[in-house]
Amino acid sequence: MATRTYYYIDISHDGLNTLRRIRGSDKLVVEQMAAKQRALWDEQWEKKQQAESKRSQREVAAIQREAQKETALERTQQAQEALQEIEDLLKHALEEGVIFKWESLLKTEDFPEPEPARPPLQEVHPKPNAADPAFLPRFNFFDHFVSSWKKAKIDAAQQRFAVAVRLWETTAEGVEKSNAAAQEKYPQEVAAWQVRKDEFLQSQNLFKSRIEACKAAYEEKQVDAVAEYCDRVLSASRYPDCFPREWEVEYRPDNRILVVEFSLPAPDALPTLREVRYIQSKDAFRETHISDAQANKQYEAALYKMALRTLYELFKADYIDALSLIVFNGWVKSIDKTTGNETNSCVLSIEADKEEFMKIDLAQGDPKTHFQSMKGGSCSTLHSLTPVAPLLHVNREDARFINSYAVADGLDTRVNLSAMNSGDFEHLVRELFEKYFSKSGGAVKVTQASRDGGVDAVAFDPDPSRGGKIVIQAKRYTNTVGIAEVKDLYGTLLNEGASKGILVTTSDYGPDAYDFAKGKPITLLNGANLLHLLAKHGHLTKFEIVRARRILLEKEKQD
């Protein structure tokens, strides 16, 4: 079966201090989903700014008693709405029904540019008329007796008329040329506009065909397409802004099981403000929060509702009956008060059969009771964040990875890296990058030589700005590395869904290799770069290309 290419975009919002990776098998669809997520964040940020601005304006007017009372009432109303939103987590989903439809991904907007209007023709004033009084001579009494005077006035009138005609002819010619140019340009403008419109519509149709292809793949129950569809369903589910929006899904077609690893909010993320009062005597606001017992009860109910809601939304959207069972694992990131370190604990896990689950009337009864009736596992008090064992895990292991071994400690100036065993060289590169990425909590894995698929090592960098999956290729070459090897790395990068590719060689790269890597997420490290990195970590060694060629040639003859 052909390898499915994955694309992803890492997006973030500075105002909300949040980031998310949008994944999918189709680049255009991923870009559309990323654009929608950005728009949603912008909307949330605008709402937050408006609320803060409104609140700030109210508090500035402290001297106005009525304004302060109104501010207190508004904040109380907002607090009640926030608490009610948590209360209605499950109710909202039940009223919403199916939250994702393929049509929601389509680009349906009209072409925004209006068709160019035909330019209006400039009008020319009427041609001067010799009978116009302005061009007729005006005689006085004496002109009738002095013929030369009369003739002079007649000549002057004729001259005025001749000048007016020449001026009109010049103006008429200019207007005619301008009208002709405008009329000639108009069809070109319309043609250019039509081209832009056709490209816009073609883009929409292309995107529509991509969506239809994704839909067809899902309806054919292709493994990756089912997982991607479930990811879209979860993306369409709206939660309060204080909730994390992170999850992983894995579809297992043999038994039609979907495993969902879902991030749940920490206890201190949920709102607890109940009422705000304005104390006139102190010119201050007094906040009243729900009790700790009420907050714990709210938190527990919210987590059970989120689990049931996720199961309901996924099963409800499963119109091709691809899912027979869903395993939901709810994870909470929090700070361990005893160590001060961040922990990520699975606090509840449930296995739900679709047929049995959809018979439950979730609108009635207690969420915790429904959860326990399906033999869901959780600690007795969820706010304590006591871990439970997940029923099933999303498989994050890659069968290509093998155990690594150390090479760097055995290096000295007698070792010729250019003649090193290729397997040892790959492990050396792995060891070198592991030292680099381990500073930020990353890891580097070496792949099996017979099944590497173009990958010698894979690095996992947790850094949110530069991190992600990084594929590494090690080329122990004695000749110049050409463009073909760099193109292979780029293809591997795309196929692996990696954020970056690194090519390391003991020799150097040709100009075409460097040109191809420009503007791409590719780093080329030559022999000199490698020696520098090794020396930086206290390992001194050398390259002897010519000698390595002889050594390698002798080995080939012996083999």
VEXDREN-2710 file (C-alpha; in Angstrom, 1 decimal):
% VEXDREN-2710
k/r/px/py/pz
1/MET/0.0/0.0/0.0
2/ALA/1.4/3.4/-1.0
3/THR/2.7/5.6/1.8
4/ARG/0.2/8.4/2.6
5/THR/1.8/11.9/2.6
6/TYR/0.9/14.1/5.6
7/TYR/1.1/17.9/5.8
8/TYR/0.9/20.0/8.9
9/ILE/1.0/23.6/9.8
10/ASP/2.0/24.9/13.3
11/ILE/0.0/28.0/14.1
12/SER/0.0/30.2/17.2
13/HIS/-1.6/33.3/18.6
14/ASP/0.5/35.6/20.7
15/GLY/-2.5/37.3/22.4
16/LEU/-4.1/34.0/23.6
17/ASN/-0.7/32.4/24.2
18/THR/-1.7/29.3/22.4
19/LEU/-0.4/27.1/19.6
20/ARG/-1.7/24.1/17.7
21/ARG/-0.6/21.8/14.9
22/ILE/-3.1/21.2/12.1
23/ARG/-2.6/17.9/10.4
24/GLY/-4.0/16.3/7.3
25/SER/-3.2/14.4/4.2
26/ASP/-4.2/17.2/1.8
27/LYS/-2.2/20.5/1.9
28/LEU/-5.1/22.7/0.7
29/VAL/-7.4/21.2/3.3
30/VAL/-4.8/21.7/6.0
31/GLU/-4.3/25.3/5.0
32/GLN/-8.1/25.9/5.0
33/MET/-8.4/24.4/8.5
34/ALA/-5.5/26.5/9.7
35/ALA/-7.1/29.6/8.3
36/LYS/-10.4/28.8/10.1
37/GLN/-8.5/28.2/13.4
38/ARG/-6.7/31.5/13.0
39/ALA/-10.0/33.2/12.4
40/LEU/-11.5/31.5/15.5
41/TRP/-8.6/32.6/17.6
42/ASP/-8.8/36.2/16.3
43/GLU/-12.5/36.2/17.2
44/GLN/-11.7/34.9/20.7
45/TRP/-9.0/37.5/21.1
46/GLU/-11.3/40.3/19.9
47/LYS/-13.9/39.2/22.4
48/LYS/-11.4/39.0/25.2
49/GLN/-10.0/42.5/24.3
50/GLN/-13.5/43.9/24.1
51/ALA/-14.4/42.4/27.4
52/GLU/-11.3/43.7/29.1
53/SER/-11.7/47.1/27.5
54/LYS/-15.3/47.3/28.7
55/ARG/-14.3/46.2/32.1
56/SER/-11.4/48.6/32.3
57/GLN/-13.6/51.5/31.2
58/ARG/-16.1/50.6/33.9
59/GLU/-13.5/50.4/36.6
60/VAL/-11.9/53.7/35.6
61/ALA/-15.2/55.5/36.3
62/ALA/-14.9/54.7/40.1
63/ILE/-16.3/58.0/41.1
64/GLN/-19.6/57.2/39.4
65/ARG/-21.5/55.0/41.8
66/GLU/-24.1/53.8/39.3
67/ALA/-21.5/53.0/36.7
68/GLN/-19.7/50.9/39.3
69/LYS/-22.8/49.1/40.3
70/GLU/-23.5/48.4/36.6
71/THR/-20.0/47.1/36.2
72/ALA/-20.5/44.7/39.2
73/LEU/-23.8/43.5/37.7
74/GLU/-22.2/42.9/34.3
75/ARG/-19.3/41.0/35.8
76/THR/-21.7/38.9/37.8
77/GLN/-23.6/38.2/34.7
78/GLN/-20.4/37.2/32.9
79/ALA/-19.4/35.0/35.8
80/GLN/-22.8/33.3/35.9
81/GLU/-22.6/32.7/32.2
82/ALA/-19.1/31.2/32.5
83/LEU/-20.3/28.8/35.2
84/GLN/-23.4/28.0/33.2
85/GLU/-21.3/27.3/30.1
86/ILE/-19.4/24.7/32.2
87/GLU/-22.7/23.3/33.5
88/ASP/-24.0/22.9/29.9
89/LEU/-21.0/21.2/28.4
90/LEU/-22.9/18.0/27.6
91/LYS/-26.3/19.7/27.0
92/HIS/-24.8/21.9/24.3
93/ALA/-23.5/18.9/22.3
94/LEU/-26.8/17.1/22.6
95/GLU/-28.6/20.1/21.2
96/GLU/-26.1/20.7/18.5
97/GLY/-26.3/17.2/16.9
98/VAL/-23.8/16.4/14.2
99/ILE/-21.2/19.2/14.5
100/PHE/-19.1/18.5/11.4
101/LYS/-20.3/18.3/7.8
102/TRP/-18.1/18.1/4.7
103/GLU/-19.8/21.2/3.2
104/SER/-18.4/23.3/6.0
105/LEU/-14.9/22.9/4.5
106/LEU/-15.9/24.2/1.0
107/LYS/-15.0/27.7/-0.2
108/THR/-18.4/29.1/-1.2
109/GLU/-17.7/32.8/-1.3
110/ASP/-18.4/34.7/-4.6
111/PHE/-15.6/36.2/-6.6
112/PRO/-15.1/39.5/-4.7
113/GLU/-14.0/41.6/-7.7
114/PRO/-16.8/43.2/-9.7
115/GLU/-16.7/43.1/-13.5
116/PRO/-15.0/46.2/-14.9
117/ALA/-17.6/48.8/-16.1
118/ARG/-17.4/50.0/-19.7
119/PRO/-15.7/53.5/-19.6
120/PRO/-18.1/56.4/-20.4
121/LEU/-17.4/58.2/-23.7
122/GLN/-16.2/61.8/-23.3
123/GLU/-18.3/64.3/-25.2
124/VAL/-17.1/67.0/-27.5
125/HIS/-18.7/70.4/-27.6
126/PRO/-20.5/71.3/-30.8
127/LYS/-18.3/72.6/-33.6
128/PRO/-18.2/76.4/-33.7
129/ASN/-20.8/78.0/-35.9
130/ALA/-19.9/81.0/-38.1
131/ALA/-23.3/82.5/-37.4
132/ASP/-22.7/82.6/-33.7
133/PRO/-22.7/86.2/-32.5
134/ALA/-19.3/85.7/-31.0
135/PHE/-17.9/85.4/-34.5
136/LEU/-19.8/88.2/-36.2
137/PRO/-18.2/91.6/-36.7
138/ARG/-19.8/94.5/-34.8
139/PHE/-20.0/97.7/-36.7
140/ASN/-20.5/101.2/-35.4
141/PHE/-21.8/104.2/-37.3
142/PHE/-18.5/105.3/-38.7
143/ASP/-17.6/101.8/-40.0
144/HIS/-20.2/102.2/-42.8
145/PHE/-18.4/105.2/-44.1
146/VAL/-14.8/104.0/-43.7
147/SER/-14.4/100.8/-45.7
148/SER/-11.0/99.9/-44.2
149/TRP/-12.4/100.0/-40.7
150/LYS/-15.2/97.7/-41.7
151/LYS/-12.9/95.3/-43.5
152/ALA/-10.6/95.1/-40.4
153/LYS/-13.5/94.1/-38.2
154/ILE/-14.7/91.5/-40.7
155/ASP/-11.2/90.0/-40.9
156/ALA/-10.9/90.0/-37.1
157/ALA/-14.2/88.1/-36.7
158/GLN/-13.1/85.6/-39.3
159/GLN/-9.8/85.1/-37.5
160/ARG/-11.6/84.5/-34.2
161/PHE/-13.8/81.9/-35.9
162/ALA/-10.8/80.2/-37.5
163/VAL/-8.9/80.0/-34.2
164/ALA/-12.0/78.5/-32.5
165/VAL/-12.4/75.9/-35.2
166/ARG/-8.7/74.8/-35.0
167/LEU/-9.0/74.6/-31.2
168/TRP/-12.2/72.5/-31.5
169/GLU/-10.6/70.2/-34.0
170/THR/-7.6/69.6/-31.7
171/THR/-9.8/68.9/-28.8
172/ALA/-12.1/66.7/-30.8
173/GLU/-9.1/64.7/-32.0
174/GLY/-7.8/64.3/-28.5
175/VAL/-11.2/63.1/-27.1
176/GLU/-11.6/60.7/-30.0
177/LYS/-8.2/59.2/-29.4
178/SER/-8.9/59.0/-25.6
179/ASN/-12.3/57.3/-26.3
180/ALA/-10.7/54.9/-28.7
181/ALA/-7.9/54.0/-26.3
182/ALA/-10.4/53.5/-23.4
183/GLN/-12.6/51.3/-25.6
184/GLU/-9.6/49.4/-26.8
185/LYS/-8.4/48.8/-23.3
186/TYR/-11.8/47.8/-21.9
187/PRO/-11.9/44.4/-23.6
188/GLN/-8.4/43.7/-22.2
189/GLU/-9.5/44.7/-18.7
190/VAL/-12.6/42.4/-19.0
191/ALA/-10.4/39.6/-20.3
192/ALA/-7.9/40.0/-17.4
193/TRP/-10.8/40.1/-15.0
194/GLN/-12.3/37.0/-16.5
195/VAL/-8.9/35.2/-16.1
196/ARG/-8.7/36.1/-12.4
197/LYS/-12.3/35.0/-11.9
198/ASP/-11.7/31.7/-13.7
199/GLU/-8.6/31.1/-11.6
200/PHE/-10.6/31.9/-8.5
201/LEU/-13.4/29.5/-9.5
202/GLN/-10.8/26.8/-10.6
203/SER/-9.2/27.1/-7.2
204/GLN/-12.6/26.6/-5.5
205/ASN/-13.3/23.7/-7.8
206/LEU/-9.9/22.2/-7.1
207/PHE/-10.4/22.6/-3.4
208/LYS/-13.9/21.1/-3.8
209/SER/-12.4/18.1/-5.6
210/ARG/-9.8/17.7/-2.8
211/ILE/-12.6/17.7/-0.2
212/GLU/-14.6/15.2/-2.2
213/ALA/-11.5/13.0/-2.5
214/CYS/-11.1/13.2/1.3
215/LYS/-14.8/12.4/1.7
216/ALA/-14.5/9.5/-0.7
217/ALA/-11.5/8.1/1.1
218/TYR/-13.4/8.3/4.4
219/GLU/-16.5/6.7/3.0
220/GLU/-14.2/3.9/1.6
221/LYS/-13.0/3.5/5.3
222/GLN/-9.4/4.1/4.5
223/VAL/-7.5/4.0/7.8
224/ASP/-5.8/7.4/7.6
225/ALA/-9.0/9.1/6.2
226/VAL/-11.1/7.8/9.1
227/ALA/-8.6/9.1/11.6
228/GLU/-8.5/12.4/9.8
229/TYR/-12.3/12.7/9.7
230/CYS/-12.5/12.0/13.5
231/ASP/-9.8/14.7/14.0
232/ARG/-12.0/17.2/12.0
233/VAL/-15.0/16.3/14.2
234/LEU/-13.1/17.1/17.3
235/SER/-11.9/20.3/15.8
236/ALA/-15.4/21.4/15.1
237/SER/-16.4/20.9/18.7
238/ARG/-16.6/24.3/20.5
239/TYR/-15.5/24.6/24.1
240/PRO/-14.9/27.5/26.5
241/ASP/-11.7/29.4/25.8
242/CYS/-10.1/28.2/29.0
243/PHE/-10.1/24.5/27.8
244/PRO/-7.1/23.0/26.0
245/ARG/-7.7/22.0/22.4
246/GLU/-5.2/19.1/22.1
247/TRP/-5.8/15.5/21.2
248/GLU/-4.4/12.5/19.2
249/VAL/-6.5/9.8/17.5
250/GLU/-5.6/6.4/16.1
251/TYR/-7.9/4.2/14.1
252/ARG/-7.5/0.4/14.2
253/PRO/-9.5/-1.0/11.2
254/ASP/-9.2/-4.7/12.1
255/ASN/-11.7/-4.2/15.0
256/ARG/-13.0/-0.7/14.1
257/ILE/-11.6/0.8/17.3
258/LEU/-10.7/4.5/17.7
259/VAL/-8.3/5.5/20.4
260/VAL/-8.6/9.1/21.5
261/GLU/-5.9/10.7/23.8
262/PHE/-7.7/13.9/24.9
263/SER/-6.3/16.8/26.9
264/LEU/-8.5/17.9/29.8
265/PRO/-8.3/21.2/31.7
266/ALA/-6.5/21.4/35.0
267/PRO/-8.6/22.1/38.1
268/ASP/-7.4/25.8/38.3
269/ALA/-8.4/26.4/34.7
270/LEU/-12.1/26.4/35.3
271/PRO/-13.9/29.6/36.4
272/THR/-14.9/29.9/40.0
273/LEU/-16.2/33.5/40.2
274/ARG/-19.8/33.6/41.2
275/GLU/-20.7/37.2/42.0
276/VAL/-19.2/40.7/42.0
277/ARG/-20.5/43.5/44.3
278/TYR/-19.5/47.1/44.4
279/ILE/-18.8/48.3/48.0
280/GLN/-19.5/52.1/47.9
281/SER/-17.9/52.9/51.2
282/LYS/-14.6/51.4/50.1
283/ASP/-15.0/52.3/46.4
284/ALA/-14.0/48.7/45.6
285/PHE/-15.4/45.5/44.2
286/ARG/-15.8/42.4/46.3
287/GLU/-15.7/39.0/44.5
288/THR/-17.4/35.9/45.7
289/HIS/-16.3/32.6/44.5
290/ILE/-17.9/29.2/44.7
291/SER/-16.6/27.1/47.5
292/ASP/-13.7/24.6/47.1
293/ALA/-16.3/21.8/47.5
294/GLN/-18.4/23.3/44.7
295/ALA/-15.3/23.8/42.5
296/ASN/-14.3/20.2/42.9
297/LYS/-17.8/19.0/42.1
298/GLN/-17.9/21.3/39.1
299/TYR/-14.5/20.0/37.9
300/GLU/-15.5/16.4/38.3
301/ALA/-18.7/16.8/36.4
302/ALA/-17.0/18.8/33.7
303/LEU/-14.5/16.0/33.0
304/TYR/-17.1/13.3/32.9
305/LYS/-19.2/15.5/30.6
306/MET/-16.2/16.0/28.3
307/ALA/-15.6/12.3/28.0
308/LEU/-19.3/11.6/27.2
309/ARG/-19.5/14.5/24.9
310/THR/-16.5/13.4/22.9
311/LEU/-17.9/9.9/22.6
312/TYR/-21.3/11.2/21.5
313/GLU/-19.9/13.6/18.9
314/LEU/-17.7/11.0/17.3
315/PHE/-20.4/8.3/17.3
316/LYS/-23.0/10.8/16.0
317/ALA/-20.8/11.9/13.2
318/ASP/-19.9/8.3/12.2
319/TYR/-22.4/8.0/9.3
320/ILE/-20.4/5.2/7.6
321/ASP/-20.3/3.1/10.7
322/ALA/-16.5/2.9/10.8
323/LEU/-16.4/2.9/14.6
324/SER/-17.6/0.0/16.7
325/LEU/-15.7/1.1/19.8
326/ILE/-14.0/4.2/21.1
327/VAL/-11.4/4.2/23.8
328/PHE/-11.2/7.7/25.4
329/ASN/-8.2/8.6/27.6
330/GLY/-8.4/11.9/29.4
331/TRP/-5.1/13.5/30.2
332/VAL/-4.4/16.5/32.5
333/LYS/-1.3/18.6/32.5
334/SER/-0.6/20.2/35.8
335/ILE/2.2/21.2/38.2
336/ASP/3.1/18.6/40.8
337/LYS/2.9/20.6/44.1
338/THR/5.5/18.3/45.7
339/THR/8.2/18.6/43.1
340/GLY/7.2/21.8/41.1
341/ASN/7.5/19.8/37.9
342/GLU/4.9/19.6/35.1
343/THR/3.1/16.3/35.0
344/ASN/0.7/14.8/32.4
345/SER/-1.6/12.2/34.0
346/CYS/-4.3/10.0/32.6
347/VAL/-7.2/10.6/35.1
348/LEU/-10.0/8.8/33.3
349/SER/-10.3/6.1/30.7
350/ILE/-13.4/4.6/29.1
351/GLU/-14.2/2.0/26.5
352/ALA/-17.6/2.7/24.8
353/ASP/-19.4/0.4/22.4
354/LYS/-21.3/2.4/19.8
355/GLU/-24.5/0.5/19.8
356/GLU/-24.8/0.4/23.6
357/PHE/-23.6/4.0/24.0
358/MET/-26.1/5.5/21.6
359/LYS/-29.0/3.9/23.6
360/ILE/-28.1/6.0/26.6
361/ASP/-30.2/9.1/27.2
362/LEU/-27.4/11.4/28.1
363/ALA/-29.9/14.3/28.7
364/GLN/-31.2/12.4/31.7
365/GLY/-29.2/11.2/34.8
366/ASP/-25.8/12.0/36.1
367/PRO/-22.7/12.0/33.8
368/LYS/-20.6/10.2/36.4
369/THR/-23.3/7.5/36.7
370/HIS/-23.3/7.1/33.0
371/PHE/-19.5/6.9/32.9
372/GLN/-19.4/4.3/35.7
373/SER/-22.2/2.2/34.1
374/MET/-19.9/1.7/31.1
375/LYS/-17.1/0.5/33.4
376/GLY/-15.1/3.7/32.9
377/GLY/-12.0/4.0/35.0
378/SER/-11.2/7.0/37.1
379/CYS/-10.0/7.9/40.6
380/SER/-12.6/8.6/43.2
381/THR/-11.8/12.4/43.3
382/LEU/-10.8/13.7/39.9
383/HIS/-9.5/17.0/41.2
384/SER/-6.7/15.0/43.0
385/LEU/-5.4/14.0/39.5
386/THR/-4.6/10.5/40.7
387/PRO/-3.5/8.6/37.5
388/VAL/-5.3/5.6/36.2
389/ALA/-4.1/3.1/33.6
390/PRO/-5.4/3.8/30.0
391/LEU/-7.3/1.0/28.5
392/LEU/-5.5/1.5/25.2
393/HIS/-2.7/3.8/24.1
394/VAL/-2.2/5.6/20.8
395/ASN/0.8/3.8/19.4
396/ARG/3.6/6.4/19.0
397/GLU/6.4/3.8/18.4
398/ASP/8.0/3.5/15.0
399/ALA/9.0/-0.1/14.1
400/ARG/12.0/1.2/12.2
401/PHE/13.8/2.3/15.3
402/ILE/16.7/0.2/16.6
403/ASN/18.9/0.4/19.7
404/SER/21.8/2.8/19.4
405/TYR/25.3/2.5/20.6
406/ALA/28.1/5.0/21.4
407/VAL/30.8/5.9/18.9
408/ALA/32.0/9.3/19.8
409/ASP/34.1/8.3/22.9
410/GLY/36.3/6.1/20.7
411/LEU/37.3/9.0/18.4
412/ASP/40.7/10.5/18.3
413/THR/43.0/12.1/15.7
414/ARG/43.9/8.7/14.4
415/VAL/40.4/8.0/13.2
416/ASN/39.6/8.8/9.6
417/LEU/35.9/9.6/9.5
418/SER/35.8/9.3/5.7
419/ALA/36.7/5.6/6.0
420/MET/34.5/4.8/9.0
421/ASN/32.0/2.0/8.8
422/SER/28.7/3.4/7.5
423/GLY/26.7/2.0/10.4
424/ASP/29.1/3.5/12.9
425/PHE/28.9/6.8/11.1
426/GLU/25.1/6.9/11.3
427/HIS/25.3/6.2/15.1
428/LEU/27.9/8.8/15.5
429/VAL/25.6/11.4/13.8
430/ARG/22.8/10.2/16.0
431/GLU/24.9/10.6/19.1
432/LEU/26.1/14.1/18.1
433/PHE/22.5/15.4/17.5
434/GLU/21.2/13.6/20.6
435/LYS/23.6/15.8/22.7
436/TYR/22.3/18.9/21.0
437/PHE/18.5/18.1/21.2
438/SER/18.7/16.6/24.7
439/LYS/19.3/20.1/26.1
440/SER/15.6/20.9/25.3
441/GLY/14.2/17.5/26.2
442/GLY/14.4/16.0/22.7
443/ALA/15.4/12.6/21.5
444/VAL/17.1/11.0/18.5
445/LYS/16.4/7.5/17.2
446/VAL/18.4/5.5/14.6
447/THR/16.5/3.5/12.0
448/GLN/17.2/0.0/10.6
449/ALA/19.6/0.1/7.7
450/SER/17.4/-2.2/5.6
451/ARG/14.2/-0.4/6.3
452/ASP/15.2/3.2/6.6
453/GLY/13.0/4.5/3.7
454/GLY/15.6/7.3/3.2
455/VAL/15.9/8.1/7.0
456/ASP/19.0/7.3/9.0
457/ALA/17.8/8.9/12.2
458/VAL/14.8/10.8/13.4
459/ALA/15.0/13.6/16.0
460/PHE/12.0/14.8/18.1
461/ASP/12.5/18.4/19.2
462/PRO/9.9/19.6/21.8
463/ASP/10.8/23.3/21.3
464/PRO/7.5/25.0/20.3
465/SER/9.1/27.5/17.9
466/ARG/11.6/25.4/16.0
467/GLY/10.6/21.9/17.0
468/GLY/8.8/18.9/15.7
469/LYS/10.0/15.8/13.8
470/ILE/13.3/16.2/12.1
471/VAL/14.7/13.6/9.7
472/ILE/18.4/13.1/9.5
473/GLN/20.5/11.4/6.7
474/ALA/24.2/10.6/7.1
475/LYS/26.3/10.2/4.0
476/ARG/29.8/8.9/4.6
477/TYR/31.0/10.0/1.2
478/THR/34.4/10.5/-0.4
479/ASN/32.9/12.3/-3.4
480/THR/30.9/15.5/-3.7
481/VAL/27.2/15.2/-2.7
482/GLY/25.0/16.2/-5.6
483/ILE/21.5/17.5/-6.0
484/ALA/20.0/14.0/-6.2
485/GLU/20.7/13.3/-2.6
486/VAL/19.3/16.6/-1.4
487/LYS/16.1/16.0/-3.5
488/ASP/15.8/12.6/-1.9
489/LEU/16.0/14.2/1.6
490/TYR/13.4/16.7/0.7
491/GLY/11.0/14.0/-0.6
492/THR/11.6/12.0/2.6
493/LEU/10.9/15.2/4.7
494/LEU/7.5/15.6/3.0
495/ASN/6.7/11.9/3.2
496/GLU/7.5/11.7/6.9
497/GLY/5.5/14.9/7.7
498/ALA/8.7/16.3/9.2
499/SER/9.3/20.0/10.0
500/LYS/13.0/19.9/8.9
501/GLY/15.6/17.7/7.2
502/ILE/19.4/17.6/8.0
503/LEU/21.9/16.0/5.6
504/VAL/25.4/15.3/7.1
505/THR/28.3/14.2/5.0
506/THR/32.1/13.7/5.4
507/SER/32.7/15.4/2.1
508/ASP/31.0/18.6/0.6
509/TYR/28.1/19.6/-1.6
510/GLY/28.0/20.8/-5.1
511/PRO/26.6/24.2/-6.0
512/ASP/23.4/22.7/-7.4
513/ALA/22.8/21.0/-4.0
514/TYR/23.1/24.3/-2.1
515/ASP/20.9/26.1/-4.7
516/PHE/18.1/23.4/-4.3
517/ALA/18.2/23.7/-0.5
518/LYS/17.7/27.5/-0.5
519/GLY/14.4/28.5/0.9
520/LYS/13.6/24.9/2.1
521/PRO/13.6/23.5/5.6
522/ILE/16.9/21.7/4.9
523/THR/20.3/22.1/6.6
524/LEU/23.4/20.8/4.8
525/LEU/26.4/20.0/7.0
526/ASN/29.6/19.2/5.2
527/GLY/32.8/17.6/6.6
528/ALA/34.1/20.9/8.0
529/ASN/30.8/21.6/9.8
530/LEU/30.9/18.1/11.3
531/LEU/34.5/18.4/12.5
532/HIS/33.5/21.7/14.2
533/LEU/30.5/20.1/16.0
534/LEU/32.5/17.2/17.1
535/ALA/35.3/19.5/18.5
536/LYS/32.6/21.5/20.2
537/HIS/31.7/18.4/22.2
538/GLY/35.3/17.5/22.9
539/HIS/35.9/15.0/20.1
540/LEU/38.9/15.6/17.9
541/THR/39.2/13.6/14.7
542/LYS/40.0/14.1/11.0
543/PHE/39.0/13.5/7.3
544/GLU/41.4/12.0/4.8
545/ILE/39.4/11.7/1.6
546/VAL/42.1/10.3/-0.7
547/ARG/43.3/7.7/1.8
548/ALA/39.7/6.8/2.5
549/ARG/39.0/6.1/-1.1
550/ARG/42.0/3.6/-1.2
551/ILE/40.8/2.0/2.0
552/LEU/37.2/1.6/0.8
553/LEU/38.4/0.4/-2.6
554/GLU/40.5/-2.3/-0.9
555/LYS/37.5/-3.4/1.2
556/GLU/35.3/-3.7/-1.9
557/LYS/37.9/-5.9/-3.5
558/GLN/38.1/-8.1/-0.5
559/ASP/34.3/-8.4/-0.3
END
